[in-house]
Amino acid sequence: MTRPPPRNAPSPDRFSEPPKKSLGQNFLHERGVIDRIVLAIAPRPSDRLVEIGPGQGALTFPLLDRHGALTAIEFDRDLLAPLAAQAAAHGELTLVHANVLDVDLTALAAGAPIRLVGNLPYNLSSPILFHALDHAAVITDMHFMLQKEVVERMAAGPGSKVYGRLSVMLQAWCEVTALFTVGPGAFKPPPKVDSAVVRLRPRAPETIGIDDPVRFSGIVRAAFGQRRKTLRNALGQVCDEATIRAAGIDPQLRAEQLAVADFVRLANQPPAA
C-alpha cells in the first residue's frame, strides 16, 4: 500500500528547496530584468538555445514562451523535477543533469550551432567561460549574467586597471559587449555585489589569426602572471627579448599596455635563432 505524503511535504512540481550557498545560487526574480535579457537574446525560430544553470526557471520559462524549445544544463538535482513539471505549460524543455564543465558542448550541438544563455554561478564564471571558448566553433553567441567586476574585466581595453588575461583571452576569440548592470535586489537572496549582462560573439576562425593557441595562451598567462614586471622579465621563460623586439614590441612595456593584436603578433613570431 502506498502511503500519501505528509501534509507539509514539498510537492515535486514546486521549488521548495532554498537557494544553496554552496552552489552559489542567487535566483533571478525581477521581471523587468528578465524581459531585458530575453529582448537582448532575441531568439529566432531556427535557434537552438542552451541554458546553463536554469535555477528556478526565471529565464527558462520566458524563453520557452518566446521560443518553444530549450535545453538546460542543471547541476542541482533538487531543481530537476519542478523545472520539468512547470516547463510543460511553456514549451519543450530538455534537461541535462550535469556540471557544465563536464558537458561536451560540441557533442551537445550535434552539428548545428547553439546559443548559450545563463545566470552563471559567480564562483565558477571564469572556468565556464574558458570551457565555452573550447567549444566556440559550435557557438553562435553567449548571453551571460555575471558579477559586474568580471564583465568589466572581460570588456576592458589596454591601459585599464582591470585589463588582464581574461580580457585578452576572451577578446582574441570573441566580440565582447557589456549590455547592462543589474542590482542585487533582482535576486533572491540578493548577492553582495552588482551584476551585469554580457554578450559574447565568437569571431570567424579566419579572422582570429592565432597560429598556435597553446603558445598564445602561455604567453598571455606569463605576461599577466607578474603584471608589474616588464615583458622582458615576465616572459623570460617563454619568449626571449629578441623575439619580443622582432614582433615590433618594446620589451620595456608591461602586459596591460599591449593590445590583443600585439599578443597575437608576439605569439605568432618565430623564436629568435
N, C-alpha and C positions, 0 to 999 in steps of 0.2 A: 504494500500500500504506500502510495506517495503522499508524504505529509505536505500540507500547504506551508509556504514560507511564513516566518514570523511576521506579525502585522507591521513591524517597523523595518523589515528587511528591505534593502535597496532594490529597486526594480532594475532588471538588466537593460531596460531601454532608457534609463536616466543616468545622468552624470552625478553620481553620489560621492565619488572619492574627491577629497580636497586636493588642491594642487600640491605636487610633491617637490619640496625644496631640493631634494637630492637629484632630481632630474631637471632642475632649473625651469620649472613650469610657472609661467605667468600667462594666464589665459586672456586673450584679447576679447573685449566685450563692447566697446564703443562703436555704435552703428555708423556714425559719420566717418570714422577712420576706416572701417571695413569697406564702406562704399567707395572711398577714395582709392583703396588698394585694388578693388575689383575694377574700377574705372581705369587705373594705371595699367593693369594687366590686359584689359580689353580682349577677352578670349574670343577667338573666331571659331566657326563651326568645325573646321578641319583640325583644330589644335588638339594635341594630346597633353593634358595637364597632369603634372605630378606634384603633389604637395608633400613637403617634408614637415612632419610634426603637426598634424591637424588639431591636436589637443581636443577641445570640446566642440570643434566644428564651426567656430565663429566665422572663419573664412571659407571653410569647406562647403557649407550649405548654400551661402550666397553664390559661390562659383558653380555649384550644381544647378541652382535655379537659373543661372545665366547660360550655362554651357551644356548641362545634361549628363556629363560623364567626367570622372576624375579618378585618378589613382592616388592613394595616400599612404605614406610610409610612417608608421607609428610604432614606437618602442614600448610604450606603456600598455601592457596587456589589459589593464582595467578600463581603458578607454575604447577598446575594440567593439564590444557588444553594443554600448549605447551609440557609438558612431554609426555602426551598421544599421541599427534599428531606426534611428532618426533620419538617416540619409534616404531611406526608402520613400519618404514623402517629397524628396527634392530631385532625385536623379539616380544614376548608376554609379555607385561608389565601389571601387576595388581597393581593399585594404591589404597592405603588406606589413606583417608584424616583424619588424627588424630594426636594428640600429642602422641608420642610413649609411654610416661609414662602412658597413659590411655589404651594402647593396651594390651590385654591378649595374650602374645606371645605363651602360651601353647595352647590356643584355636586356634590361627592362625596356629600353627603347625599341628593341626588336626590329631595327632597320628603319624606323621612322623617327623624325625629330621630336623632342619633348620640350615642354616649357616647365621650368621649376618655379615653385612658389613656396612660401613658408615663413612662419614666425619662428626663427631658429633659436634654440637654447643658447643663451649668450656665452655659457661656459664652453661651448663646442663650436662656436661660429667659425673660427679660423680653420680648424680641421675639416669642417663641412665644405667651406669654400674651396679649399685645395682639393678635396675629393671631387667636387663638381668640375674643377678645372681639368682633372684627369680624364673626364668624360665630355669635354667641351665640344668634341666633334659631333655629338648627337643632341646637343642642347641649343635650342633657338634663342632663348633668353632666360633670365632668372629675376624674380622679384622677391626680395627678402626683407623681413623686418629684423633689424639688428640693433645692438647698442649704438647710440648716436656717435660715440667716440670711435667705434670701429668703422662706421660708414665714413666718418671724416678722414680716417687713415686710408681707407680704400680709394677715396676720390682725390686725395691730396696731390699737389704738384711739387716739383723740385723747389727747394728753399723753405718749404713749410716745416714747422717743428714736428709735425706728425707724419711727414713723408718718410716711408721706410720700406722694408722688404714686402709687406703686404701690398702697398701701393704699386710697387714696380711689378711684382709677380702677377697681380690681377690686371693691371693696365696693359701689360705686354700681350695678354691673350684676350682681353675683353674691353669693350667700352663701358666705363663705369659712370653712372649718373645717380647722384643723390637726389631723391624726389621730394620728401618732406619729413618733418620731425613729428614725433608722437610723444605726448606727455605721459607720465606714469599712471595718471588716472584712467587711461584707456584700458588698463589691465587689472585682473584680479588674480592674486594680490598685486598691488602696484609695486613695480620694481623701484630701486633706489636711484635709478638713472633714467635719463631721457632715451628714447629710441628713435629710429629713423628707418624709412623705407628706401631701398636702393634698387636700381635696375642694372643688370649686367648683360651685355650682349656679346657673345663670343665673336671674335674677329674671324674673317675668312682666312683659312690657312695660308693662302698665298700672300697675305698682307702682313703676317706676323714676322717673318724673316729671321727666325731663330734657327740656326743650323743644328745646334746641339742643346736641347732643353736641359739636360743634366748639367752641362758645363755652365749654362746661363744661370740656372738655379744656384749652383755652387758659388759663382762669382757674386751674385746678389746677396746670398746669405753671408758670405765672408765680408763684403763691403759694409753691411749694416750691423754685423756682429760686434764691431768695435767702432761705432759711428763717430766717435771723437777723434779717431785716428785718420791720417791722410790715406788716400788709396795706396800709396807706395807701401805703407806699413800694414794696412788692413788686409791687403791682397797678397802679401808676401808668400803665402803658402800655395796659392792657386794661380797667380799671374805675376810675372816679373815686370819691372819698371819699363823695360824696352817695349814690351807688348802693349802696355798702357799708352806709351807715347806713340807707338805705331798706329793705335786706334784714334789718334788725334785728341787725346785726353791728357790734361796736366796731372801728373802723379801727386801733386801737392793738394789737389782738390779733395773734398770729403764726399762721402756717398750721397748725402742729401742734396748735393749741388749738381748731380748728374740726372739728365732726363732719361726716360725709359729707352729712347733710341740710342743714347750713349751706352747704356748697359748692353743692348743688343749688339752694337758695333764692337764693343770690347770682347764680348763672349765669342763673336764670330772671327775675331782676329787670330790668325795662327800664332802659336807661341814663337817667340824670337829664337832664332838659331843659336 
